Amino acid sequence: DPLLQAMHARCPWFVTWDDHEVENNYAAEISEGNMDPAVFLIHRANAYQAYYENMPLRRQSIPRGPDMQLFRKASFGRLGEFLILDTRQYRSDQPNGDRHSDLNAAALDPKQSLLGARQRAWLEDALRGSHATWNVLAQQVMMGMVDRTAGEAKEYSMDQWPGYAHERMQLVQFMADHKVSNPVVLTGDIHSNWVNDLRVDDRKPEMPIIATEFVGTSISSGGNGTDRPRNHDALLAENPCLRFHNAQRGYMRCTLTPSTWRTDYMVVDFVDRPGGTVSTRASFVVEAGQPGALTA
């Protein structure tokens, strides 16, 4: 794609993957399609090699068979510390058969991990030692504990952080206990736009907000999308953490200063042919020292 090549030439990139570089919803060495683990690791090794050869990565990320070091830290002076995570290569298998479920014992199992022990220790050490104004977790799957169904029944995605709810709540508690400066989570995967205020337990709106999550849509996949998905109003009514939701194509533009973080949701009216118009659909601001997204 000549446009993508031009973008890589023009801008510095910090890249990370999720699942489709290898297979939908794979978990470490576990295939969604129940492939023999030994065969799947060969498949994974080939996918990781292709990823390295086609993406802007440094020499230290050269894959070693089915393993590839992708999580890393990048500092922008004392303004921002960027922690690029890998929540796919080291994770436990999704609980509850990877079906939308309540946060039951399987989802709350302390043994469940998205990060793996080594990456989590690295992340906590980096957060503990950071002197940046903004501490940014750039990662794959939504951290907001968003209930996908209205009423008394509860349905959360088991492939996202709610499927690993114990580790997720421990991580947010860690940021609160260590007074991590202005944590912001940047997320992808879900082909739609979301803004979530993150608490230790998002099911309890009385708890203090610790961080803000900005979820960006896909650039092209999923067709032209829609401004207001069918379940838009029900989702917002059901989830106090949820501040914004939209399913158009586009990208997020984030502007950092020592006093504010601003995220503009840029959307394109159509992507199925050239010539679409880019516009700002919504904008949110986080004030330094005041967690939570404000409408700009």
Secondary structure as the mmCIF struct_conf table of DSSP 4:
data_model
#
loop_
_struct_conf.conf_type_id
_struct_conf.id
_struct_conf.beg_label_comp_id
_struct_conf.beg_label_asym_id
_struct_conf.beg_label_seq_id
_struct_conf.end_label_comp_id
_struct_conf.end_label_asym_id
_struct_conf.end_label_seq_id
HELX_RH_AL_P HELX_RH_AL_P1 PRO A 2 ARG A 10
BEND BEND1 CYS A 11 CYS A 11
BEND BEND2 ASP A 19 ASP A 19
TURN_TY1_P TURN_TY1_P1 HIS A 20 VAL A 22
BEND BEND3 GLU A 23 GLU A 23
TURN_TY1_P TURN_TY1_P2 ASN A 24 ASN A 25
STRN STRN1 ALA A 27 ALA A 27
TURN_TY1_P TURN_TY1_P3 ALA A 28 GLU A 29
STRN STRN2 ILE A 30 ILE A 30
TURN_TY1_P TURN_TY1_P4 GLU A 32 GLY A 33
HELX_RH_AL_P HELX_RH_AL_P2 PRO A 37 ASN A 54
BEND BEND4 MET A 55 MET A 55
HELX_RH_3T_P HELX_RH_3T_P1 ARG A 59 SER A 61
STRN STRN3 ARG A 64 ARG A 64
TURN_TY1_P TURN_TY1_P5 GLY A 65 PRO A 66
STRN STRN4 ASP A 67 ASP A 67
STRN STRN5 ARG A 72 PHE A 76
TURN_TY1_P TURN_TY1_P6 GLY A 77 LEU A 79
STRN STRN6 GLY A 80 ILE A 84
BEND BEND5 THR A 87 TYR A 90
HELX_LH_PP_P HELX_LH_PP_P1 ARG A 91 GLN A 94
BEND BEND6 PRO A 95 PRO A 95
HELX_RH_3T_P HELX_RH_3T_P2 ASN A 96 ASP A 98
BEND BEND7 ARG A 99 ARG A 99
STRN STRN7 SER A 101 SER A 101
BEND BEND8 LEU A 103 LEU A 103
TURN_TY1_P TURN_TY1_P7 ALA A 105 LEU A 108
TURN_TY1_P TURN_TY1_P8 PRO A 110 LYS A 111
BEND BEND9 LEU A 114 LEU A 115
HELX_RH_AL_P HELX_RH_AL_P3 ALA A 117 GLY A 129
BEND BEND10 THR A 133 THR A 133
STRN STRN8 TRP A 134 ALA A 138
BEND BEND11 GLN A 140 VAL A 141
BEND BEND12 GLY A 144 GLY A 144
BEND BEND13 THR A 149 GLU A 152
STRN STRN9 TYR A 156 TYR A 156
BEND BEND14 MET A 158 GLN A 160
HELX_RH_3T_P HELX_RH_3T_P3 TRP A 161 TYR A 164
HELX_RH_AL_P HELX_RH_AL_P4 ALA A 165 ASP A 177
TURN_TY1_P TURN_TY1_P9 HIS A 178 LYS A 179
BEND BEND15 SER A 181 ASN A 182
STRN STRN10 PRO A 183 THR A 187
BEND BEND16 ASP A 189 SER A 192
STRN STRN11 ASN A 193 LEU A 198
BEND BEND17 VAL A 200 ASP A 201
TURN_TY1_P TURN_TY1_P10 ASP A 202 ARG A 203
TURN_TY1_P TURN_TY1_P11 PRO A 205 GLU A 206
BEND BEND18 MET A 207 MET A 207
HELX_LH_PP_P HELX_LH_PP_P2 PRO A 208 ILE A 209
STRN STRN12 ALA A 211 VAL A 215
BEND BEND19 ILE A 219 SER A 220
TURN_TY1_P TURN_TY1_P12 SER A 221 ASN A 224
STRN STRN13 GLY A 225 THR A 226
BEND BEND20 ASP A 227 ARG A 228
TURN_TY1_P TURN_TY1_P13 ARG A 230 ASN A 231
HELX_RH_AL_P HELX_RH_AL_P5 HIS A 232 GLU A 238
TURN_TY1_P TURN_TY1_P14 PRO A 240 CYS A 241
STRN STRN14 LEU A 242 LEU A 256
BEND BEND21 PRO A 258 SER A 259
STRN STRN15 THR A 260 VAL A 268
BEND BEND22 ASP A 269 ASP A 269
BEND BEND23 ASP A 272 PRO A 274
HELX_LH_PP_P HELX_LH_PP_P3 GLY A 276 THR A 277
STRN STRN16 VAL A 278 GLU A 287
TURN_TY1_P TURN_TY1_P15 ALA A 288 GLY A 289
STRN STRN17 GLN A 290 THR A 295
#
